[in-house]
Amino acid sequence: MRFIHALVTRVSIPALLLGVFFLAASLSPSLIPRGSAVQGALGGLSMALGYLCGRIVELVWDVADMPRLRGRAATAATAVAAAIVLGVLALSAVASVRWQADLRIRMGLEPAEEVHWVQVVVIVLAVFAILYAFGVAISLLFRVVRAGLYRVMPPRRANVLGLVAVALLLFLLTRDRLVPTVFEMLDESYETAQDLFDRAPAAPTDPRLPGSPQSLVEWRAMGQPGRDFVMTGPDAGAIAAFTGAPALDPIRVYVGRANAATPEARAQLALGELLRLGAFEREVLIVASPTGTGWLDPGSHDPVEYMHGGDIATVAVQYSYMQSPLALVFETQTGLEQATATIATIHDYWKTLPRDDRPRLYIHGLSLGAWSSMHATNLFRLLNDGIDGAFWAGPPFPSAFWNYVQRARNEGSPWVLPEVGDGSLVRYASHVADGSQGAPWGDMRLMFLQYPSDPIVFYEPFSVWRPPVWMTEPPGHGVSPNLRFLPIVTQFQLAIDMAVSTTAPPGYGHSYYARDYIGPWVEVTAPEGWTQRDTERLQAHCDNGFQQGCTND
């Protein structure tokens, strides 16, 4: 009963009005269209954050012994503030319907239904109520601890030590109990979803496939993403039917996390399997870094195999079982270590081969795979018998090499699609640009594919108090012209955008697909005799959807 009484009686009207103002601000558009659950969660979180900010201001005001309005003056001031804030909320709600509809239309989606906004209101209130109750519970805990300290020390000291004690308790519970437990549950659930060992399907019998009885890679430990990768994709017959010329079966090698105990051992296993299959006798060799779960986008790998008539080998090594956003937080170092070991092992062997009798070597990665492979493709891989090129799609915002290149953009070129130098070394592509613009390529070709509406790429950690660079420029393709920077609120909007970035339609957000990979792959790998007409035919062939690659058309 005491807790329920505290819930009702401890509400601060000024802080609540600030929370409602934050709620109104959260209705403004960001990069990704929001469903009712996402908008409701964002609104409730923003409202709770605004309320917390208001309570902190009140606390500082009281500690500073500043004057307060009382009586009729306080009532009148509250009424005026409430009218203003509720008016802003009403205007924002009406405008939000138009803003969200415009953003959805830009991405080829239907406008949200009317019930969407009813659901938003319910979710906002539920989320705010839960967070408010949590805050009251912490406040009561602080009061209990402080009351105990009052018996043995002066009030001011008790206040400070009580606050420190509660903060330390919450930190320890979160760090040592909640986070590890959640992490363990997620890791186990994703590992289970990989269908390892006893849950694995029957192994292939074709000796040309990894996981077969003749293979160095154990099928049962490979994991579902790896098995999908090596068992799918175009074969020689499909490629020949498309090109009208003789073709080879592409070589695909995949080593799962469970195939060996260390990054170095997994890298050596991958090299051994490449040698067994004759991968270094092919025209093109691609070292690909998978996403967090180990997934490799067929929309990227299928097209490049068509381009080169199957005379190509691709190798990838898994480092995690979790979704990329979770792997980005919990297993960042694991991904960097695996990519470094894989690329170093294969590149070091490749360098021992005669220059005229070895495949052209390329590095590739999507999302977290782009980050890890960029980290591993350091100066030692780029210089002194370096790689032939690299193609990175959806590079996450913390990527050091990507940030370095972004900052080297030519003055006046947009942040979302920069120009770097004369384009002979580094180029950018997007949904509306294929990376073909620039001076003739040099000996090495580096390409980035990024969508202006991708928050994984363009999230800005400092957007708490300052706008990202791209928000100070004209909006890129698919970005709402109504997007405005709002301190604190923009930070949470972009964070929510990252969590739902793959729900955007193909060509927007973090949803990369076959059509947009094709032009950059042509530029980077320069397939012999390839023409613009071939590009258009392959795009048409792959238009059945990026998730299905190019093999089902």
HELIX and SHEET records of a PDB file:
HELIX    1   1 ARG A    2  THR A    9  1                                   8    
HELIX    2   2 ILE A   13  SER A   26  1                                  14    
HELIX    3   3 SER A   36  VAL A   63  1                                  28    
HELIX    4   4 GLY A   71  ARG A  106  1                                  36    
HELIX    5   5 VAL A  115  TYR A  150  1                                  36    
HELIX    6   6 PRO A  155  LEU A  173  1                                  19    
HELIX    7   7 THR A  174  LEU A  178  3                                   5    
HELIX    8   8 VAL A  179  ALA A  193  1                                  15    
HELIX    9   9 PHE A  197  ARG A  199  5                                   3    
HELIX   10  10 TRP A  219  MET A  222  1                                   4    
HELIX   11  11 GLN A  224  MET A  231  1                                   8    
HELIX   12  12 ALA A  236  THR A  243  1                                   8    
HELIX   13  13 ARG A  257  ASN A  259  5                                   3    
HELIX   14  14 PRO A  263  LEU A  277  1                                  15    
HELIX   15  15 ALA A  279  GLU A  281  5                                   3    
HELIX   16  16 PRO A  298  MET A  307  1                                  10    
HELIX   17  17 SER A  324  PHE A  330  1                                   7    
HELIX   18  18 THR A  332  TRP A  350  1                                  19    
HELIX   19  19 ARG A  355  ASP A  357  5                                   3    
HELIX   20  20 LEU A  368  ALA A  376  1                                   9    
HELIX   21  21 LEU A  379  LEU A  382  1                                   4    
HELIX   22  22 ALA A  400  ARG A  407  1                                   8    
HELIX   23  23 PRO A  455  PHE A  458  1                                   4    
HELIX   24  24 PRO A  461  VAL A  464  5                                   4    
HELIX   25  25 VAL A  469  THR A  472  5                                   4    
HELIX   26  26 VAL A  489  ALA A  499  1                                  11    
HELIX   27  27 SER A  501  THR A  503  5                                   3    
HELIX   28  28 ALA A  514  THR A  525  1                                  12    
HELIX   29  29 GLN A  532  CYS A  542  1                                  11    
HELIX   30  30 PHE A  546  GLN A  548  5                                   3    
SHEET    1   A 7 ILE A 251  VAL A 255  0                                        
SHEET    2   A 7 ILE A 312  VAL A 317  1                                        
SHEET    3   A 7 VAL A 284  SER A 289  1                                        
SHEET    4   A 7 ARG A 360  LEU A 366  1                                        
SHEET    5   A 7 GLY A 389  ALA A 393  1                                        
SHEET    6   A 7 ARG A 445  LEU A 449  1                                        
SHEET    7   A 7 VAL A 426  ALA A 429  1                                        
END                                                                             
